[in-house]
Amino acid sequence: MYRSTNPMTGRTEAEFPLLTPEEIAEAAQRSASAYEHWQRTPRTERAAAVLRIAEIFETRRDEFAKLITLEMGKPISQARGEISLVASICRYYGENAEQLLADEVLDPASGDGAVVRTSAIGPVLGVMPWNFPFYQVARFAIPNLLLGNTILLKHASNCPQSAHAFERVVHEAGVPADAYINLLASSRDIDALIASPYVQGVSLTGSEKAGASVAAQAGRHLKKVVLELGGSDPLLVLDSGNLEHSVKAAVLGRFANAGQACISVKRLIVLDEAYEDFSASFAQAVSNIKVGDPTDPSTFMGPLYSASAKNEILEVVDDALALGAELLVGGSAERTSDAFLEPMVLVGVTEQMRAFHEEIFGPVAVLLRARDADHAVELANDSVYGLGATVFSSNAAQANDVADRLEAGMVVINGMA
């Protein structure tokens, strides 16, 4: 079953049965049939449909935000922000369709001419996570729909109402029913879908374990694959210049969505000269975070998406404390049956501790002290992850030099992504 369970109350709000393997296989075939028509639909019509999707999300933002809060506990103000982001994604692709999909004219060394063309490939499978139940779908599905691909969407099992809502919006905007199919499938069905002759590619956002499995199956069947997996993003503070801004960014980057984001800040690396000022201000700011009812607009942090997720985080914290780390903030995190966890800041974390190497997918910040900029870079790069990083410095030359040395796919200087 797909179950919509409110993490605030622990109550199951709705249940939906899984599709059978036969129904899933038939859906893949229908998606392939729809592709033959959708990819021939004029680009202007596809772009218009994408813009209508944006309009629906803009008009009904509060309705969809409430679903996010209900299913995974995101505070309502942040849930509204997620829906606004979805609408802006749709507007960007809809308004820039001609530019994004235009041929790139080359100047070949031989021959009369050549172009690089962005073309649709057929049905593509998206395996989506629960932490941004609308945004993650939009960033995968919208550009593919604009391009002319058709979508098979396997969402996380704890946000079925959000998954159905997104599908309804797409169809309401004029995208044919079989061009976007929401699949209530189990993880066990993914291999068969990737192997299907109708599916031409797969995109997954999730854990390293899930990514390894999907990549192996995609490779076995020579299917295109895109993976976005875990992260342990560092935020480097190189001096005390603009301390208020760096502290605010660190709090937002670590504790928004209760820290449940791949690209959230997870390690704070502060140089000696700024450490005392930063740690004191950061600790005070974290202590002031309002934790509570996610339907209250003044709440900054609601529950985690489940009680089991909380206990997994506490295991990492307990390991660090047992090996000598300390809690600068927090300390009363009891193993209760609810999904609430107070914000915590760990200090004194060393390489022997799980918290040094593992991604903590929740409201726990690891605060590390660096001797100098070289040491800060060394600490930042001492990770198997590399999604993003942030650098704060009042010295532009130093900030750019450090950013160039960070092993990350994206680096932001004096701001947040």
BAZALUM-729027 format. One record per residue (C-alpha): x, y, z. Coordinates in steps of 0.001 Angstrom, whole numbers, plus 500000, padded with zeros to 6 digits. Last residue first. Layout:
<pts>
XYZ
...
</pts>
This chain:
<pts>
521656528183496599
522704530204499638
524852533306499827
528352534648500453
529926532494497724
527998529531496324
529809526410495106
528223523781492852
529426520344491785
531766520099494725
535437519335495247
536456522666496756
539666524235495489
538067526865493263
535820527949496136
538860528551498343
540466530842495760
537175532625495113
536621533305498821
540214534470499291
539961536949496413
536592538236497645
537787538871501192
534722539364503416
534357535584503468
531541533024503442
531906529896501296
529124527440500465
529328523895499123
527448521572496792
526851518012495669
530207516440496471
529949513438498744
532647510907499598
533985513383502130
537296514881503229
536958517760500749
535498520147503316
538060519183505944
540977519788503579
539461523059502382
539151524242505977
542739523163506698
543988525238503774
541905528211504933
543373528133508436
543274526178511681
539776524801511094
537077524132513710
534142521850512889
530450522289513735
528249519317512764
524613520392512473
521756518049513385
518232518696512107
517827515707509773
519396513595507074
522792513189508691
525076512218505799
527890510054507080
531595510867507386
532124512972510509
528834511961512137
529888508303512068
532677509094514515
536336508065514309
537111511042512072
536392513473514888
533403515546516042
534214517925518909
531028519895518369
527498518711517544
524658521198517099
521099519965517644
517627521057516552
514842519296518485
513422516088517075
509725515424516504
508566512222514825
506616510717517708
507241507341519376
509736508716521850
513452508108521864
514277511278523748
516206514182522300
516933516274525380
520459517252524416
520173520218522145
522736522902521380
526509522691521871
526149518942522064
529448517231522774
531667514724520984
533663512192522986
533219508783521394
529904508026523127
528591511415522045
529387510700518388
527741507276518456
524683508685520201
524330511331517481
524511508703514722
521933506516516490
519793509609517065
519527510142513311
518176506628512766
515732507187515632
514339510293513992
513856508531510673
511908505788512467
509605508427513950
508639509576510459
508757512570508085
510616514623510628
508406516917512641
508013520660512101
510630523373511955
510094527098511374
506631527383512905
505071530856512556
502700529754509783
501180527101512106
500322524021510011
503736522560510860
502801522327514568
505998522698516539
509625523721516588
510475527415516801
514187527964516306
515582530188519084
518192527668520250
519519527540516681
520046531314516700
521824531245520044
524110528412518957
524922530222515710
525820533455517515
528105531677519988
529645529406517340
530294532332514978
531992534592517515
534148531814518951
535053530332515553
535963533449513598
539751533524514114
539935529748514330
538341529217510914
534838527758510737
533679524575508993
529920523970509262
528971520512508027
525397519587507000
524240522417504775
521221521203502820
521830519818499333
520321516365499879
517437517770501904
515839516748505193
517410519312507525
514110519880509315
512708521326506049
514925524334506795
517428523419509526
520855523351507889
520689525962505150
518385528273507083
520557528197510187
523783528506508181
522398531372506078
521383533298509195
524792532695510757
526596533834507589
524494537000507340
524940537994510988
528678537417510787
529165539873507932
532940539724508394
533898537248511097
536297535313508886
536630532176506721
533233530581507317
532966527413505238
529613525691504691
530050522018503838
527513519853501988
527070516272503138
525121514941500180
523156511938499058
522037510956495565
521016512618492313
521145510017489552
520526510317485799
520327507179483640
520159506401479906
519327502766479271
521801500133478098
519850497233479635
522534496099482078
523648499682482560
520159500754483580
519930497830486013
523272498661487596
522455502360487772
519094501650489430
520675499442492097
523541501831492789
521121504733493044
518893502910495531
521868502202497755
523221505750497344
519889507115498547
517391509132496569
516732511081493392
516350508782490423
516089509429486689
515442506658484190
515699506322480419
514208504696477334
511252502778478768
509255500863476117
511607497876475923
510953497285479628
514136496526481558
513914499782483484
510306498954484362
511184495417485440
513929496688487719
511637499315489248
508886496879490262
510587495813493486
510588499429494656
506809499216494728
504552500841492170
501794503406492527
502545504693489035
501501508224488039
501232508376484262
502047511485482226
501774511212478432
499029508637478947
496531511256480115
497305513792477399
498841517078478646
496100519715478632
496670521692481811
494121519544483663
496269516512482813
499356518057484390
497393519259487425
495843515828487969
499244514148487872
500630516571490445
497670515881492742
498081512110492439
501703512317493553
500870514702496403
498174512308497585
500564509362497312
503215510887499600
504431508028501828
505183505520499055
507715507753497326
506792508535493720
507078506364490625
506369508661487663
506188507348484096
506529510409481884
506364510981478134
509149512724476246
508353515681474002
510997518192475090
508463520190477088
507352517032478872
510974516241479701
511632519756480973
508541519525483246
508992515983484573
512343516016486347
512463519445488008
508715519272488569
508753515891490326
511439517028492744
509543520246493435
506211518547494204
507162515928496808
510188517790498183
511268515394500968
509370512367499623
511760511142496938
511163510502493192
511815507635490801
511235509099487332
510877506809484315
511267508125480779
509031507275477816
510547508248474465
513840509768473272
513063513449472739
515577515517470809
518040518314471527
519794519001468204
523463519722467608
523880521117464125
526246520528461226
527291522314458035
528608522084454490
531211519393455073
534594519518456720
536108521311459705
532613521790461121
531208525186462140
528382524203464447
524807525473464712
523116524701468019
519498523816467303
516911525541469476
515387523618472375
516298525975475219
515771529144473187
512383528127471834
511181526805475173
512159529854477215
508720530919478455
507482527396479161
510733526251480746
511019529228483065
507306529351483820
507241525685484853
510235526170487132
508603529295488623
505425527343489376
507401524620491124
509251527251493165
505932528756494262
504820525275495312
507972524840497394
507550528258498994
504046527316500050
505498524221501692
508064526403503485
505281528546504986
503262525420505799
506016523785507797
507010520474506132
505467517498507922
505717514841505214
502156514010504148
500047516722505751
502497519563505202
502931518632501546
499169518318501081
498628521729502689
501038523252500186
498914521852497348
495793523705498447
497720526840499389
499263527174495936
496025526803493977
496316529804491652
500087529672491264
500095525902490795
497364526138488180
499126528971486350
502410527061486204
500659524011484719
499116526341482135
502635527489481246
503677523857480700
500671523326478441
501619526409476410
505156525059476015
503798521769474666
501604523690472243
504517525852471055
506661522757470556
504126521378468107
502806517926469086
504942515318467296
506586514224470562
503139513897472132
501633511662469423
504210508885469250
504866509343472955
501303508373473821
501913504876472419
505086504524474496
503249505663477619
500499503127476941
503130500364476780
504649501478480062
501175501517481634
500572497929480453
503759496801482199
502624498512485382
499174496941485214
500709493495484736
503084493989487656
500046494832489813
499462498390490941
499802499058494634
496725499885496676
496114503399498014
495699504409501640
494613507684503196
494975509741506379
497073507372508476
497520508983511892
500979509542513345
499803512942514545
502420515372513200
503869512760510828
500501512604508982
500453509261507193
499535508985503508
500021505297502841
500915503642499529
500000500000500000
</pts>
